């Protein structure tokens, strides 16, 4: 017996299912993260405690040559209700997606914006130095699929 390779028409149920899967929400909350050290750096190569800026700078520079890289910098004592910043190259090729974990109630949520590598580096440097992020009003809530 052979499979019928004739393309079948999409039913209304098929269309509703596809539409429901494509819907997104920004109402996702996470537990407040806990950082076991004053500063933690996470990349695709692992996670480690750091006490100088150089490993962060190096990890950010690696993103310029490898589109599969990501960098997360976490603060042990969050200020301004910011737990961590993370970035990865944008899939659209228009810069870097920069996400910030901010306190919301008893949990946290992610907000993001797309920026240049220089802007991304500047945000990471400020966060490394102060555990704070300026201009949070420029970030929008991350959309997750329902």
C-alpha positions in Angstrom: 0.0 0.0 0.0 1.3 3.4 -0.9 0.8 6.6 1.0 -1.5 9.1 -0.5 0.8 12.1 -1.2 -2.0 14.3 -2.4 -2.1 17.4 -0.3 -5.3 17.6 1.7 -7.1 20.9 2.3 -6.8 22.4 5.7 -10.0 22.3 7.7 -11.3 25.0 10.0 -10.1 22.9 12.9 -6.6 22.7 11.4 -6.6 26.5 11.0 -7.8 27.1 14.6 -5.1 24.8 16.0 -2.4 26.5 14.0 -3.6 30.0 15.1 -3.8 28.9 18.7 -0.2 27.6 18.5 1.0 30.9 17.0 -0.5 33.0 19.8 1.9 34.5 22.3 1.7 35.8 25.8 3.9 38.2 27.9 2.3 37.0 31.1 5.0 34.5 31.9 6.6 34.7 35.4 9.6 32.9 36.8 10.8 32.2 40.3 13.3 34.8 41.5 16.7 33.5 40.5 19.4 33.0 43.1 23.0 33.7 42.3 25.4 31.9 44.6 28.3 34.4 44.1 28.7 38.1 43.8 28.8 37.7 40.0 28.3 34.6 37.8 29.0 34.4 34.1 27.2 31.8 32.0 27.9 30.9 28.4 27.4 27.8 26.2 30.7 26.6 27.7 29.3 26.6 31.3 28.9 28.8 34.4 31.5 30.2 36.7 32.0 32.8 39.4 34.0 35.8 38.2 35.7 38.7 39.9 37.1 40.7 36.9 35.5 42.3 33.8 37.8 40.5 31.3 35.9 37.2 31.1 32.6 39.0 30.3 34.3 41.2 27.6 35.9 38.0 26.1 32.5 36.2 26.0 30.8 39.2 24.4 33.5 39.4 21.8 33.1 35.7 21.0 29.5 36.5 20.0 30.8 38.6 17.1 32.3 35.5 15.4 29.9 32.8 16.5 26.1 33.3 16.1 25.4 30.4 18.4 26.9 32.1 21.5 25.0 33.5 24.5 26.2 35.3 27.5 24.5 35.7 30.9 25.7 37.8 33.7 24.0 37.4 37.1 24.3 39.5 40.3 24.5 38.0 43.8 22.9 41.1 45.3 20.5 42.6 42.7 19.9 46.3 42.7 17.1 48.1 41.0 15.3 44.7 41.1 17.5 43.3 38.2 18.7 39.7 38.7 20.6 39.2 35.4 21.3 40.4 31.9 21.6 38.0 28.9 22.3 38.4 25.2 22.6 36.4 22.0 22.8 37.4 18.4 19.4 38.2 16.9 18.0 35.6 14.5 17.0 38.5 12.1 20.6 39.7 11.9 19.8 43.1 13.1 22.0 43.2 16.2 21.8 41.4 19.5 18.7 40.5 21.7 19.4 41.9 25.1 17.1 40.5 27.9 16.9 41.6 31.5 15.3 39.6 34.4 13.4 42.1 36.6 11.6 41.5 39.9 7.8 41.4 39.6 5.9 40.7 42.8 7.4 37.5 44.3 8.8 36.4 41.0 10.6 37.8 38.0 9.9 38.4 34.3 12.0 38.9 31.2 12.1 42.1 29.2 14.1 42.7 26.1 15.2 45.0 23.3 17.4 44.6 20.2 20.6 46.7 20.3 24.1 46.9 18.7 27.1 45.1 20.1 28.4 48.3 21.6 25.1 49.1 23.4 25.0 45.5 24.6 28.6 45.7 25.9 27.7 49.0 27.7 24.7 47.5 29.5 26.8 44.5 30.6 29.6 46.8 31.8 27.2 48.9 33.8 25.6 45.8 35.2 29.0 44.3 36.1 30.0 47.6 37.9 26.7 48.4 39.6 24.2 45.5 39.3 21.8 48.0 37.7 20.4 48.6 34.2 19.5 52.1 33.0 16.5 52.8 30.7 14.4 49.8 31.5 11.4 51.7 30.0 13.0 51.0 26.6 12.6 47.3 27.1 9.4 45.3 26.2 8.1 42.1 27.8 9.4 39.0 26.2 6.7 37.1 24.2 6.4 33.4 24.8 4.3 30.9 22.8 1.2 29.8 24.7 
